[in-house]
């Protein structure tokens, strides 16, 4: 069950969720907790942790649902070519998504790096003290062309989210053993897509309200991560606990030296065993058929040898008794007794009688 859910992709999802959760802590840091010179590092940590976490977590789920859609929604002539699941293609797809994020973020940080910007608000007079004015300030992570870079990143990831929703909807009725958790992956994609599409514009609108912006961003990350982990991993943990598959897999690993428990491999081994047994049975049957053919050939040869030697004798006997000794045979026949034909040479025909049929010289034919 777990092997058929592509555990390496599940591990990537877990690592991506961990990185996304780690990004919540830099989101809550400001100049009160860290030095001003360290603030650009915090800004970069926010972007890189969120970007890489999204690429690993969502990218691995998107790869699963994309493969299921590619195989089971194409024409019949293309299905057979793609039904064989090659894991390296899945890993390559995740690597491509991750590489795009790394390249985009690297170019962003090189061309237009993030830095600390301070937003000032109108001065406020505190209650009870008329001689003091308070100047509210809010620290942001920004760059010279911040809106352009955000548009590129949001546009790219928004397309991935929309495509993931479409693929999850298209494959909701598909059943396959290669990736047996694709329905749970579809639910996780719905969850991530909805939260991201709501949170991204809201945080841009309320960016001047630090508490609201941090609450929306952090809660969206936490909820999407935990819902994804629950949907994907709780059924697997429950199956391990209730059905004891963890123990059985460990025992199989100790006995066979391999932790692979793939249903297709088991079926393949069983079919190969049955094929060998059938081949053995077929070989035995063919050997038996050869023996019977040899016996039949020998019998036919024996019959062909006997027929030429018996035919002249029978013709001679029939002619002899039919013409010369008809009266004698009639006189020898009595009721309730077998008909006896005495086969003798032509010279002894006149001496033929009932009492001179010697068994050493003649053949008895009974009717």
C-alpha positions in Angstrom: 0.0 0.0 0.0 2.7 2.5 1.0 5.1 1.4 -1.8 2.3 2.0 -4.4 1.9 5.6 -3.1 5.5 6.5 -4.2 7.1 7.0 -0.8 9.9 9.2 -2.1 7.4 11.7 -3.3 5.7 11.5 0.0 9.0 12.3 1.7 9.4 15.3 -0.6 6.0 16.5 0.4 6.9 16.2 4.1 10.2 18.0 3.6 8.4 20.8 1.7 5.8 21.1 4.5 8.6 21.4 7.0 10.3 24.2 5.1 7.0 26.0 4.8 6.4 25.8 8.5 9.9 27.0 9.1 9.1 30.2 7.1 6.5 31.2 9.7 9.2 32.2 12.2 11.0 34.7 9.9 7.6 36.2 9.0 7.1 37.2 12.7 10.6 38.8 13.1 11.1 42.5 13.0 13.7 45.1 14.0 12.9 44.8 17.6 14.2 41.3 17.7 17.1 41.4 15.3 19.7 43.9 14.2 19.1 46.1 11.2 22.0 44.7 9.3 20.6 41.1 9.7 17.2 42.1 8.4 18.0 41.4 4.7 18.9 37.8 5.6 15.5 37.4 7.3 13.8 38.7 4.2 15.7 36.2 2.0 14.9 33.4 4.4 11.2 34.2 4.1 11.3 34.0 0.3 13.5 31.0 0.0 11.8 28.9 2.6 8.3 29.6 1.2 9.4 29.2 -2.4 11.3 25.9 -1.9 8.7 24.5 0.5 5.9 25.2 -2.0 7.9 23.6 -4.8 8.7 20.4 -2.9 5.3 20.0 -1.2 3.0 21.1 -4.0 5.3 19.9 -6.8 5.4 16.3 -5.6 1.6 16.3 -5.3 1.2 17.9 -8.7 3.5 15.3 -10.2 1.4 12.4 -8.9 -1.9 13.8 -10.2 -0.3 14.8 -13.5 1.0 11.3 -14.1 -2.4 9.7 -13.3 -4.1 12.2 -15.7 -1.5 11.5 -18.4 -2.0 7.8 -18.3 -5.7 7.3 -17.7 -7.3 10.1 -19.8 -5.5 9.5 -23.1 -6.5 7.4 -26.0 -6.2 3.6 -25.8 -3.2 3.4 -28.1 -1.2 5.8 -25.9 -2.4 4.2 -22.6 -0.4 1.0 -23.0 2.8 2.9 -23.8 2.6 5.0 -20.6 1.1 2.6 -18.1 4.5 1.5 -17.0 5.4 3.9 -14.2 9.0 5.0 -14.3 9.9 6.7 -11.0 12.7 8.8 -12.4 10.3 10.7 -14.6 8.3 11.7 -11.4 11.5 12.8 -9.7 12.6 14.7 -12.8 9.3 16.6 -12.9 9.7 17.7 -9.3 13.3 18.6 -10.0 12.2 20.8 -12.9 9.7 22.7 -10.8 12.3 23.1 -8.0 14.9 24.3 -10.5 12.5 26.9 -11.9 11.9 28.3 -8.4 15.6 28.3 -7.6 16.5 30.0 -10.8 13.8 32.7 -10.4 14.7 33.4 -6.8 18.4 33.5 -7.6 17.9 36.0 -10.4 15.7 38.1 -8.1 18.2 38.2 -5.3 21.1 39.0 -7.7 19.4 41.6 -9.9 17.1 43.2 -7.3 17.9 42.0 -3.8 15.5 42.4 -0.9 16.3 45.0 1.7 14.7 46.7 4.7 12.2 49.5 4.0 10.4 51.5 6.6 6.9 52.7 6.0 6.0 55.8 8.1 2.5 56.7 9.1 1.0 60.0 10.2 2.0 61.2 13.6 -0.2 60.4 16.5 -0.6 62.2 19.8 -0.9 59.9 22.8 -3.7 60.4 25.3 -2.8 62.6 28.4 0.4 64.0 27.0 0.0 67.0 24.7 3.7 67.7 24.2 4.7 64.3 22.6 3.9 63.0 19.1 4.3 59.4 18.1 5.5 58.5 14.6 4.4 54.9 13.8 6.8 53.0 11.5 6.4 49.6 9.9 9.3 47.6 8.5 8.9 45.7 5.3 11.0 43.4 3.1 11.0 45.1 -0.3 13.0 45.7 -3.4 13.0 48.3 -6.2 10.7 46.3 -8.5 8.8 44.4 -5.8 5.5 44.3 -7.7 7.1 43.0 -10.9 8.8 40.1 -9.1 5.7 39.2 -7.1 3.7 39.3 -10.3 6.1 36.8 -11.9 6.1 34.4 -8.9 2.4 34.7 -8.3 1.5 34.2 -11.9 3.7 31.1 -12.3 2.5 29.5 -9.1 -1.1 30.5 -9.8 -1.0 28.7 -13.1 0.3 25.6 -11.3 -2.5 25.8 -8.8 -5.2 26.1 -11.4 -3.7 23.3 -13.5 -3.6 21.1 -10.3 -7.3 21.8 -9.6 -8.1 20.8 -13.2 -6.1 17.6 -13.1 -7.5 16.7 -9.7 -11.1 17.1 -11.0 -10.4 15.1 -14.1 -8.9 12.2 -12.2 -11.4 12.0 -9.4 -13.0 8.8 -10.8 -9.8 7.1 -11.8 -8.7 4.0 -10.0 -5.1 2.8 -10.2 -2.7 0.8 -8.1 0.4 2.6 -9.3 -0.4 5.7 -7.3 -3.2 4.6 -4.9 -3.4 7.9 -2.9 -4.2 10.2 -5.9 -7.6 11.0 -4.5 -6.1 12.2 -1.2 -3.6 14.2 -3.3 -6.4 15.8 -5.1 -8.0 16.9 -1.8 -4.7 18.3 -0.6 -4.4 20.2 -3.9 -7.9 21.7 -3.5 -6.9 22.8 0.1 -3.6 24.4 -0.9 -5.1 26.1 -4.0 -8.0 27.7 -2.1 -5.9 28.9 0.8 -3.2 30.3 -1.4 -5.6 32.1 -3.8 -7.4 33.7 -0.9 -4.3 34.6 1.2 -2.1 36.1 -1.5 -4.3 39.0 -2.4 -5.5 39.6 1.1 -1.9 39.9 2.5 -1.1 42.4 -0.3 -4.2 44.5 0.6 -3.5 44.5 4.4 0.3 44.8 4.1 0.2 48.0 6.1 -1.5 46.3 9.0 1.3 44.1 10.4 -0.9 42.0 12.8 -3.5 41.2 10.2 -0.9 40.5 7.5 1.1 38.1 9.7 -2.1 36.4 10.9 -3.4 35.7 7.4 0.0 34.5 6.1 0.9 32.4 9.1 -2.5 30.8 9.5 -2.7 30.0 5.7 0.7 28.3 5.9 -0.1 26.3 9.0 -3.5 25.2 7.9 -2.5 24.2 4.4 0.5 22.3 5.7 -1.3 20.4 8.5 -4.3 19.6 6.3 -2.0 18.2 3.6 -0.1 16.1 6.1 -3.3 14.8 7.7 -4.9 13.9 4.3 -1.8 12.2 3.0 -0.2 10.5 6.0 -2.9 9.7 8.5 -4.5 7.0 6.3 -1.1 5.4 5.9 -0.3 5.5 9.6 -3.8 4.1 10.4 -3.3 1.2 7.9 0.1 0.4 9.5 -1.3 0.4 13.0 -4.6 -1.5 12.3 -3.4 -4.0 9.7 0.2 -4.5 11.0 1.8 -3.8 7.6 4.8 -2.3 9.2 5.6 -5.5 11.1 5.0 -7.6 8.0 7.1 -5.4 5.8 10.0 -5.6 8.3 9.7 -9.4 8.4 9.7 -9.6 4.7 12.8 -7.3 4.6 14.6 -9.5 7.0 13.8 -12.7 5.1 14.3 -11.5 1.6 16.7 -8.7 2.0 14.4 -6.3 0.2 11.8 -3.8 1.4 9.9 -3.8 -1.8 6.3 -4.9 -1.4 4.8 -4.2 -4.8 1.6 -5.9 -5.8 2.6 -5.8 -9.5 5.9 -7.5 -8.8 4.2 -10.2 -6.7 1.7 -10.8 -9.6 4.6 -11.0 -12.0 6.4 -13.6 -10.0 3.2 -15.6 -9.7 2.6 -15.5 -13.4 6.2 -16.5 -14.1 5.8 -19.5 -11.8 2.6 -20.5 -13.5 4.2 -20.1 -16.9 7.1 -22.4 -15.9 4.7 -25.0 -14.6 2.6 -24.8 -17.8 5.8 -25.1 -19.9 6.8 -28.3 -18.0 3.3 -29.8 -18.5 3.4 -28.9 -22.2 6.8 -30.6 -22.6 5.6 -33.8 -20.9 2.5 -33.8 -23.2 4.7 -33.3 -26.2 6.9 -36.2 -25.2 3.9 -38.4 -24.6 2.5 -37.5 -28.0 5.9 -38.3 -29.6 5.8 -41.8 -28.0 2.3 -42.4 -29.1 3.2 -41.4 -32.6 6.1 -43.7 -32.6 4.0 -46.6 -31.4 1.4 -45.8 -34.0 4.0 -45.8 -36.7 5.5 -49.1 -35.6 2.0 -50.7 -35.6 1.3 -49.4 -39.1 4.6 -50.8 -40.3 3.8 -54.2 -38.7 0.4 -54.3 -40.3 1.8 -53.3 -43.7 4.2 -56.3 -43.4 1.5 -58.8 -42.4 -1.0 -57.9 -45.1 1.0 -59.1 -48.2 1.8 -62.5 -46.5 -1.8 -63.2 -45.4 -3.6 -62.2 -48.6 -2.4 -65.1 -50.8 -3.2 -67.7 -48.2 -6.7 -66.4 -47.7 -7.3 -66.3 -51.4 -5.9 -69.8 -51.9 -8.0 -71.2 -49.0 -11.2 -69.5 -50.2 -10.7 -70.8 -53.7 -9.8 -74.3 -52.6 -12.7 -74.8 -50.3 -15.1 -73.0 -52.6 -14.4 -75.1 -55.7 -12.8 -78.5 -54.8 -13.9 -79.3 -51.3 -17.3 -77.7 -50.9 -18.9 -81.1 -50.3 -16.3 -82.1 -47.8 -16.6 -78.9 -45.7 -20.4 -79.4 -45.7 -20.0 -83.0 -44.5 -17.6 -81.9 -41.8 -19.9 -79.2 -40.4 -22.2 -80.2 -37.6 -24.5 -78.0 -35.5 -23.2 -76.6 -32.3 -19.6 -77.1 -33.6 -17.2 -74.5 -35.0 -16.5 -74.6 -38.7 -13.1 -76.1 -39.2 -11.1 -75.5 -42.4 -8.2 -77.7 -43.0 -5.6 -75.9 -45.0 -3.3 -78.4 -46.8 -1.3 -78.5 -49.9 -2.7 -79.2 -53.3 -1.3 -82.7 -53.3 -3.1 -83.8 -50.2 -6.5 -82.4 -51.2 -7.9 -85.9 -52.0 -6.8 -87.3 -48.7 -8.6 -84.6 -46.7 -11.0 -86.0 -44.1 -12.4 -85.4 -40.7 -9.9 -87.5 -38.9 -6.7 -86.5 -40.8 -6.7 -82.7 -39.9 -3.4 -82.5 -38.1 -2.9 -79.4 -36.0 0.8 -79.4 -36.6 0.3 -79.0 -40.4 -2.7 -76.8 -40.7 -4.2 -73.6 -39.3 -7.6 -73.7 -37.7 -9.8 -70.7 -38.4 -12.9 -70.4 -36.2 -16.0 -68.6 -37.0 
